[in-house]
């Protein structure tokens, strides 16, 4: 298991201080993501294709606002 503490984390640019935010750290192997309210819990990981499909869905409005 990779130590995710040293990854270059970025907080979502859509974070509005409402508590519904994520941090993302992209690596050559995919993307790690975690809940900003519970960072000690750890991060999930997805392969590049899955992360790309998720982003495409978000951009298409699949999850609403």
C-alpha positions in Angstrom: 0.0 0.0 0.0 1.4 3.4 -1.0 1.9 6.2 1.6 -0.5 8.8 0.2 0.7 11.5 2.7 3.4 12.5 0.3 1.3 12.8 -2.8 0.6 16.2 -4.4 -3.0 16.7 -3.2 -5.3 19.3 -4.7 -8.7 20.3 -3.3 -11.5 20.6 -5.8 -11.8 24.0 -7.4 -15.6 23.7 -6.9 -15.1 23.5 -3.1 -17.3 26.2 -1.7 -16.7 25.6 2.0 -19.9 23.6 2.3 -18.1 20.4 3.4 -18.8 18.4 0.2 -15.2 18.5 -1.1 -12.6 16.1 -2.2 -8.9 16.1 -2.6 -7.3 14.5 -5.6 -3.8 13.4 -6.3 -3.1 12.3 -9.8 -0.2 9.9 -10.4 1.1 8.1 -13.5 -0.9 5.0 -12.4 -4.2 6.8 -11.9 -5.9 9.0 -9.3 -6.2 8.9 -5.6 -9.1 10.7 -3.9 -10.2 11.4 -0.4 -12.9 13.2 1.6 -11.6 16.5 2.9 -13.7 16.0 6.1 -12.0 12.7 6.9 -8.5 12.7 5.5 -7.1 10.3 8.1 -9.5 7.7 6.8 -7.3 7.3 3.7 -7.8 7.5 0.0 -9.4 5.5 -2.7 -7.6 4.8 -6.0 -8.8 4.4 -9.5 -7.1 3.6 -12.8 -6.7 6.4 -15.4 -9.6 5.2 -17.6 -12.0 5.1 -14.6 -11.0 8.5 -13.5 -11.5 9.9 -17.0 -14.9 8.3 -17.2 -15.9 9.9 -13.9 -14.7 13.3 -15.0 -16.6 13.0 -18.2 -19.7 12.2 -16.3 -19.3 15.1 -14.0 -18.8 17.5 -16.9 -21.9 16.1 -18.5 -24.0 16.9 -15.4 -24.7 13.3 -14.5 -24.6 14.0 -10.8 -26.5 17.2 -10.5 -25.7 20.1 -8.3 
